[in-house]
Amino acid sequence: MRATGCLCLAWSLVLSANTLLSQERPQAFVGARIIRIEADEIDSGVLVIEKGKIVAVGAAGEVQIPDGANKVDVAGRVIMPGLVDTHSHIGGSGGLGGADGSGPIQPGVRIYDSINVHDSGFKRAVAGGLTTLNIMPGSGHLISGQTLYAKLRLANPKPKKIDQFFIVDSDGAPMGGLKMANGTNSQHEPPFPGTRGKSAFLVREQYIKAREYQDKIVRAAGDPAKLPPRDLNLEALVEAMRGKRIVHHHTHRHDDIMTVLRLAQEFNLHVVLHHVSDGWKVADEIAAAHVPCSVIVIDSPGGKLEARYARFETGGILEKAGVLTAFHTDDWITDARVFRRSAALAVRAGMSRAGALKALTLAGAEMLGLDKRIGSLAPGKDADFAILENDPLSVYCKTLETWVEGVKVFDRGDPTDYLYAVGGYGAGHDQSPYLCCFDDADTGGAR
């Protein structure tokens, strides 16, 4: 046991040293086709990173490689920004992660209090080239809680804390949005609403209460005797009305979409529409409201009735109408490992190549308010990128490496990472049952 412990400690120190070295020493990736998103693609380029940031990116011969930089030959490969998933349930956050059955509106609930950081889904995500996630509670409530914007910093070999995934704001607080939903998901027996009209009424009622709560705070002018009792639910709604917390709204049918647009205007909400199965029917109305859409691309029939008119053409139709459009996985609905396929199907159905690649990266970053930091390959931004085998819209393309803030978090050449990339025994370790005694070939016998 001591020898094993020493070996593990030694290996941990080696990994930590390598991680530190990769952050401190400049690295130049040379020879790949580089997809920058905000500028033209470069056939044979150079990407220089240092201390977790992009230092330079450009064509070979135009970028000065720093003295002492570690040069990495990636000729024949493709480098693109790390993928941004605007709607994920990785970490066990979907069905039971947010609000419970006690009521339809629970904005004070924080999803990061429910996330299992050891979930194998995070390894699957980086195997698909994803580097940033908006981790959401489920959509069975009108308001199911606060989302988390997470960076997939998986290189640290030590047991992880959710804090390691935080993207923090200028005050050091974890960043995230507010998850809302309408349509059939939130329609149940009382106290949940039974109709679409009652759903909108309940939401409107709570935002009015939040507005009154904020007015009382302003009038109190810091006098503790005049302040209203603290209300965590109303605080979250006030943050949404003030634009501090972006509303990520599950909605499918065209009439439900229009309801969200009305509520957003009434309460000055910064809204992102998610799923929008009928978005193609009201694309001009969405564009006129200047509201972005995060689209899910489903390639098989089934699911809920209100999604029956979902079309592959939705991304292209929204793009042509002038709507900022991104894609999301809703993982497991779309496995994070094949996220790029959403863009490929959209291009096949009429979306531009540039728009589809942006929909995987920069558009999602804009919807999370993170576009100054992630979403494209430009100097000063976080060194989040994926090295791909070939063109990202090819069904044959594989993610070879994924880097987050200048640290490699996935390497397809590593046997453990390869397991998560392709699946197989052990890849779903978090789903294995605990039993007192069973035969396990990997452990050499019963346990």
HELIX and SHEET records of a PDB file:
HELIX    1   1 ARG A    2  GLU A   24  1                                  23    
HELIX    2   2 ILE A  111  ASP A  113  5                                   3    
HELIX    3   3 GLY A  121  ALA A  127  1                                   7    
HELIX    4   4 ILE A  162  PHE A  165  5                                   4    
HELIX    5   5 ARG A  196  ALA A  220  1                                  25    
HELIX    6   6 LEU A  232  MET A  241  1                                  10    
HELIX    7   7 HIS A  254  PHE A  267  1                                  14    
HELIX    8   8 GLY A  279  VAL A  282  5                                   4    
HELIX    9   9 ALA A  283  ALA A  288  1                                   6    
HELIX   10  10 LEU A  305  ALA A  307  5                                   3    
HELIX   11  11 THR A  314  ALA A  321  1                                   8    
HELIX   12  12 ALA A  336  VAL A  338  5                                   3    
HELIX   13  13 ARG A  340  ARG A  348  1                                   9    
HELIX   14  14 ARG A  353  LEU A  360  1                                   8    
HELIX   15  15 LEU A  362  MET A  367  1                                   6    
HELIX   16  16 PRO A  415  VAL A  422  1                                   8    
HELIX   17  17 HIS A  429  GLN A  431  5                                   3    
SHEET    1   A 4 LYS A  53  ALA A  59  0                                        
SHEET    2   A 4 ILE A  42  GLU A  50 -1                                        
SHEET    3   A 4 GLN A  27  ILE A  34 -1                                        
SHEET    4   A 4 ASN A  70  ASP A  73  1                                        
SHEET    1   B 7 LYS A  53  ALA A  59  0                                        
SHEET    2   B 7 ILE A  42  GLU A  50 -1                                        
SHEET    3   B 7 GLN A  27  ILE A  34 -1                                        
SHEET    4   B 7 VAL A  78  PRO A  81  1                                        
SHEET    5   B 7 PHE A 385  LEU A 388 -1                                        
SHEET    6   B 7 THR A 399  VAL A 404 -1                                        
SHEET    7   B 7 VAL A 407  ASP A 411 -1                                        
SHEET    1   C 3 LEU A  83  SER A  88  0                                        
SHEET    2   C 3 LEU A 130  ILE A 135  1                                        
SHEET    3   C 3 LEU A 148  LYS A 151 -1                                        
SHEET    1   D 6 ILE A 143  GLN A 146  0                                        
SHEET    2   D 6 LEU A 178  ALA A 181 -1                                        
SHEET    3   D 6 VAL A 247  THR A 251  1                                        
SHEET    4   D 6 VAL A 271  HIS A 275  1                                        
SHEET    5   D 6 CYS A 293  VAL A 295  1                                        
SHEET    6   D 6 THR A 325  PHE A 327  1                                        
SHEET    1   E 2 ASP A 439  ASP A 440  0                                        
SHEET    2   E 2 GLY A 445  ALA A 446 -1                                        
END                                                                             
